[in-house]
Amino acid sequence: MDRDSRKIVIALDGHSSCGKSTFAKAIAARLGYIFIDTGAMYRSVTLYALENGGIVDGIVDEDAIVALLDQIEITFRFNPTRGASDIYVNGELVEGKIRTIEVSNFVSAVSSIAAVRTKLVAMQQQMGRKRGVVMDGRDIGTVVFPDAELKIFMTAEPKVRAERRYAELKAKGDDVCFEEILENVIARDKADSTRAISPLRKADDAIVLDNSYMTVEQQMEWFDAQLARVLSL
């Protein structure tokens, strides 16, 4: 079957900083699909909470964050310069602000709040209703789109992921510490995998991609083989 004759949903789940968004963007560009960065959505809620009293002095106030949810409108707009979509909160571009270590330190706690997940999952399902989407996150193949035709579970060694994150932040000019980033990666793995609401886990029918020592080109070759298999079914 020709890959253009049938649009499907591609769900990418996996650990933090393993390149899910980069991989998903490349897939979307290749197929002409819409890319939806669900991690950026949770980061946006976390940023809004930090800026509006939902997180004060390092304490996550669940009730305050739930009260803020109705004030938050999240949208994506395609940025031709980047060749990808930027994320906006209430009309404000927050693409850079949501990638800080401060947001990273709280995003797992915020995303574990049931009301936050309910709101964002509903938004994600609406975005993907017409198919032809690539969506990455923590529970896409298990909760958001359990019927996705192609599910991929991505991972990489914690040290490798921390090195990637460190390089990304340094390139932006951020003053960061590698040891702190590694601790954050390990802590997020534990928090994401053990939370009560929609924990990170591999869907039974997901294919594992460990990209610790793979180039982007090698990952795309791997993906092409998986896509061909799915479209031949």
N, C-alpha and C positions, 0 to 999 in steps of 0.2 A: 504494500500500500504506500502511495506517495505521502511523504511527511506533511505536505500542504493540504491534503484532502481530508484530514481529520484533526481537529484541534482537541488537545487533551489538557488536563491539569497535571503539572509537575510539582510535586511536593518535596522540598528539601528541608530536612531536620538535622540537628546535630549540635555539637558543643560550640561554645563561644570561640571566636577568633580562629575558626578553622577554614575561613575563606568561603563560607556559604554565599554571601552576597556577591562577591566577585564572580563566583562560579555561576550563580543564578543570572546575573546580568549578562554574562557571556552566552548562556543558553538562550535567554530571551532575545538577545540581539540576533543570534543565528537563526532562530525560528520565527522572528517577528512577533513574539509573544509579549504580553505585559508583564513586567517584573514588579512584584510587591514585596517590599522589605518589611516583614512584620516585626523584626527586632527593632527597627527604627521607630515603629509605632509605640512599642513599649518604652523605648528610650524617651520618646517625646512626652509621654505621660509622666515619666520620672522627672524630666526636666521641668515640666510645668509644676509638678509637686514641689520641687526644690525652690522654684521661684515664687510660689504662691502659698507657702505655709503648710504644705503637706508633709514636708520633711524639715525638721528644725533641730539643730544641734546634733545631727546624726541619728535622730529618732524618726522612724517612719510612723506617721499617724494615719492608720488605716481609715478611720472615720472621716478625717479631713480630706483624704485623697478621694474617697468615694463621693463626698460632697462636691468636689471639684469636677467630677467627670462630665457633668452636663455643660460645663463651660468650655470643654475641649473639642475643637473641630480639627480633624487631621485630614490633610489632602496631599496628594502627590502631583507634581508638575514636572513634565519632561524638560530637562536641561540639555539643549543641543551641544553646548560646550563640553559637557562631561559625557554625553551620550547615554545618560541615565536620568532617572527621576529624582528630584529633590523633594524633601518632605517639609511641609509647612504646618504650623500650629496656629490656628486662628489667623491665618493669612501671613504669619511671620516665618521667614525662612530659618529653619533651625538645624539644617544639615550638619553644620560644623559644631554647634553647641551640644548636640546630643552624643558626640563621640568622646567626650572628656572622661577622665578617670573617675571624676566625682559622680557622673551619671552611671558609669559602669559599676561603681560600688553599691548602688542602690537599686539598680534595675531588676535584679532577681527578686528582691523583696517586694517591689511594687507589682511585678508581673505575677506574683503568687496570690495577689488579692483577687478573690472570686469575682467581684463586681467589675474590676478592670478587665479581666479575661473575657467575661461575658460581653462587655461592650465592644472590645476589639475583635473578638472572634466573629461577632455578628457583622461588623464592618468588613472583615476579611472575606467572609462567605459571600457577601453582597458583591464585593469587587471581583470575585472569581466565578460568579454565576454563569457568565457567558463562555467559560472555558478559555483556552488559549492563554493561560497564565502560568508563570513560574513564581512560586511563593516559597520563601524561606523563613524558618523560625525554629521553634522548639516542639510544637505540637501540631504541625500542619497535616502530617500523614495519619495522626492518631485521633485528632479532634476536629480540626477545621475542615479538612477534606479527606475523610477516611476512605472515600471511594476514588481517590486520585488514581489515574491510570499508571503513573510512574512515581514511585516513592524512593527517595535516596536519603540514606542516613550518613552524614559526613562526620568525620572525626580526624584528629591528628594528635600527636604526642603533646602533652601540656607545655613542655619547654619550647617546642617548635611554635606552638600557637602564641606563647608569650613573646618570643622573638619577633614574630610577625607584627604583633600589636605594638611592641616597643618601637620597631622601625617606622610604623605608620604614624605614631604620635610624634616621634622625633622629627620626621619629615615635615610635620605641620608646625614645628618649632616649640612643641610642648616640653616643659622640663619634667621628665618622668624618670622613675627608677625601675630598672628591670626586675628587681626582686619583688617590688610592690605589684607589678603587673603579673608576675608569675603567681604570686599569692592570690591575686584577684581571679585569675583563670581557674586555679584549683578550687577556690571557694565557690565560684559560680557553678562549676561542674557539680559540686556537692549540693548546692542550693537548688539548682535546676532539676537534678535527678531525684531529690528527696521531698520536694514540696508536695503538699496534699492535693493541690489543684493542678491538673494537667501536667504531671511531671514529665521531664524529658525522657523518652524511651524510644527504642526502635520499633516501628510498626512491624508486625509479623511478616508482612510482604514487602518490606523495604530492602533495598540493596545497599550494603555498606561500602562506602568509599573512604579509605584511609589515605589522605593526600599528604602525609607528613613529608614525603620526599618525591612528590610528583610536581612537574611543571604544569602550568595552565594548559599548555598544548596536550600534554599527556592526559590530563583530566578530561579535556574535550574529546579526545579519541575514545576514551573509556565511555563517555556519555553517548557518543554517536552509536556505539555498539549496543548500549542499553535501549536507546530510543528505537533503533531498528528492530530489536527484539519485541518491544511492546507494540509497535505498529504492525508487526507481522502476525499478531495474535488474532 
